[in-house]
Amino acid sequence: MEILVTRRLPGRALERLAQSCALDIWDKDCPIPKEKLLARIKGKEGLLCLLTDPVDAIVIDAAGSLRIIANYAVGYDNIDIRAARERGIVITNTPGVLTDATADLAWALLFSVARRIVEADVYLREGRWPGWDPNLILGCDIFGKTLGIIGAGRIGTAVGLRSRGFNMRVVYVDERRNEVLESHVGAQRVELDDLLLASDFISLHVPLTTGTRHLIGERKIALMKPTAVIINTSRGPVIDEGALAEALRSGRIAGAGLDVFEREPQVHPGLMKLKNVVLLPHIASATVSTRAKMADLAVDNILAFLRGETPPNRVV
């Protein structure tokens, strides 16, 4: 089986895959250009791709004989699901293994924004610190505040459970009741508007769908407290970046921590100028062990398919 791999991956998973398949690997540290993808996928039966690779009907049809798409990510909004389903193509993802790494980073962003960590680091490195000052770079408290979780799946649950050490009230929005959060931290399931009105910190953990695109826009931001901080480690288009940039600039809300963006790798220019937002280059799952485990899952999905089994993380 010939497989196109759109980036060299951490760990040794590709070595395992190469024992059973012929691999064509895009070996550059950048997304494969669309024209290269169309040329190199021709005749391939398998595709191991990243969330940065748009796999639409044109790409699928260019392959001619594609049977499986293994996405190196939890979300698969980069893939035209309808086109793949119509052509009988199996799609898999890599859930679970990045839950803790992503939850950790959401909390890292929360702390960084609340306590102005990045701003303070730059201030010191620039030689501007004259000495201790009772009014210097004052942040906001975390202990005892209200944490709002939008999307209480694996990662949202992990973020909520981490609040136990900070005596926080937890509210969440999800289609289903989350008994784990309710029993462990006393979380309350509420409507989105109520969450935005009540929360001091808001953390986004929803997939990107037509229903969640710009879920947080100007109207929803207007409901938030002026002291609120919003964290996004899900998908960039869940937030209207223009509306967020204006709210941060005007002081309508206190801060934001973003690991994802609407048009990656581009960042809204309004955000780049602000001190009350921490910006990260999509590194929520970026630990050595997590990224290697993601590669193992992607390869395990393909190898199971080759054996005639249902891949363990099949989504279509």
C-alpha positions, 0 to 999 in steps of 0.5 A, spaced: 500 500 500 502 506 497 501 512 503 503 519 502 505 522 509 505 530 509 510 531 514 515 527 518 513 525 525 516 525 532 518 518 534 519 512 530 511 510 528 513 512 521 519 506 521 513 501 523 509 503 518 514 503 512 515 495 514 508 494 511 507 500 506 511 504 501 511 511 504 512 518 500 514 523 505 513 530 504 520 532 508 520 539 509 518 543 515 512 547 512 505 545 510 505 541 503 503 546 498 496 544 494 499 543 487 504 538 490 499 535 494 495 534 488 501 531 484 504 526 490 497 523 492 496 521 485 495 513 485 496 513 493 491 508 497 493 512 504 494 519 506 497 520 513 495 528 514 496 534 519 490 539 521 494 544 516 492 540 510 486 541 507 483 535 504 477 537 499 474 533 494 479 535 489 484 532 493 481 526 494 479 525 487 486 526 485 488 520 488 484 516 484 484 510 489 484 513 496 482 508 501 484 511 508 485 518 511 489 518 517 489 525 520 494 527 525 489 530 530 483 530 534 479 534 530 478 533 522 475 539 520 480 540 515 477 534 511 471 534 507 467 529 510 461 528 506 466 527 500 470 522 503 464 518 506 460 518 499 467 515 496 467 510 501 473 512 504 475 511 512 477 517 516 481 516 523 483 521 528 488 521 534 484 522 540 485 521 548 493 522 548 493 529 547 488 530 553 492 532 558 498 536 554 492 540 552 489 541 558 495 543 561 497 548 556 490 551 557 491 552 564 498 555 562 495 560 558 490 562 564 495 563 569 500 567 564 494 572 562 491 572 569 498 574 572 501 578 566 507 573 566 509 574 559 508 582 560 513 581 566 518 577 563 519 582 557 519 588 562 524 585 566 529 583 560 528 590 557 532 593 563 526 597 565 525 594 572 527 599 577 526 594 583 520 592 587 514 596 587 507 595 590 503 597 584 507 594 579 504 589 573 498 587 578 494 581 575 488 578 577 486 572 582 485 565 580 483 562 587 476 562 588 473 565 582 468 562 577 471 557 571 466 557 565 468 551 560 465 551 553 465 544 551 466 538 556 469 533 552 475 529 554 479 536 554 474 540 557 473 535 563 481 535 564 481 542 564 475 542 569 478 537 574 484 541 574 480 547 578 480 543 584 486 546 587 484 553 586 477 552 590 473 554 583 466 554 582 465 551 575 460 552 570 460 548 563 456 548 556 455 541 553 450 537 549 450 532 554 450 532 562 458 531 565 457 527 571 464 527 572 465 534 573 459 535 577 461 529 582 468 531 582 468 539 582 460 540 583 460 543 576 453 546 574 451 545 566 448 552 564 446 555 558 452 559 554 449 566 555 449 564 563 456 562 563 459 568 559 455 572 564 458 568 570 465 566 569 471 570 570 475 565 566 472 562 560 476 556 556 473 553 549 474 546 548 469 545 542 470 542 535 470 547 529 463 546 525 458 550 522 455 551 529 461 553 532 464 558 527 464 565 530 461 562 536 464 567 540 463 574 537 461 581 538 454 579 542 457 574 546 463 578 548 458 583 550 455 579 555 462 577 559 465 581 565 470 587 564 474 583 568 474 576 564 479 572 561 478 567 555 482 562 553 482 558 546 486 551 545 480 548 540 480 551 533 481 559 531 475 560 528 470 559 534 472 566 536 471 572 531 478 575 532 476 582 529 471 582 535 476 579 540 481 584 538 477 590 539 474 588 546 481 587 548 483 594 545 477 597 548 478 594 555 471 591 554 474 584 557 481 584 561 485 578 557 485 572 552 490 567 551 490 564 544 493 557 542 489 557 535 487 562 530 482 563 524 487 563 519 493 560 521 499 561 521 496 569 520 494 572 526 489 578 526 494 584 526 490 587 532 491 582 536 499 582 535 499 590 538 496 588 545 499 586 551 493 583 554 493 577 550 498 571 550 499 568 543 502 561 542 503 558 535 498 552 536 503 548 541 497 545 546 499 538 544 507 539 543 510 535 548 515 530 546 511 524 548 504 526 546 506 528 539 510 521 538 503 518 541 499 521 536 504 518 531 503 511 533 495 512 533 495 514 526 500 509 524 496 504 528 489 506 525 492 505 518 495 498 520 489 496 523 485 498 516 491 494 512 489 487 516 482 488 515 480 490 522 476 497 524 481 502 526 481 503 533 479 511 532 475 511 526 470 517 525 467 515 518 
